[in-house]
């Protein structure tokens, strides 16, 4: 029986505190970023997505290496995953801050993505511990580009919409199934 990897809140807090203790700023993105904004854990998380400055990557690798996290896949120093072999994973998105404070991120495919400066103003909590995270609007922006949303993404976005009154792009909203649409979709002409 395979064990499903999970990033528990206690482990996330420990990792963030270790990095913070070494003056490495980290912003949560993805599922844990959403839950931090909400102030509670709404679902289990397989990993944690973090944004940090590219200049901090060598130091972060050294520090996290002491926690048995090592390179698993991706493209150092910009976009990569660290793992401990027991299922714990940290998905790192390294940015270079431009003169305006925007985070310039080189994705694995070589394309450039810009995290707008206002996105770094987000804050939240994980089990009552204050953390930095992307703002609600920038969480939506990040989810709106680069991949096809799945059930957990729709749910995360709905929670942000409800709590922060952010506008969701059409493709981040679930498509309601009408009885006519279901019937016509199952018909074979």
Secondary structure, DSSP 8 states (H G I E B T S, - for coil): --------HHHHHHHHHHHHHTT--EEEEHHHHHHHHHTS--S--S-EEEEEEGGGHHHHHHHHHTTT-EEEEEETTTEEEEE-SSS-EEEEEEEEE-TTS-EEEE-TTS-EEEE-GGGGG-EEEETTEEEEB--HHHHHHHHTSSS---HHHHHHHHHHHHHH-----GGGS-----HHHHHHHH---
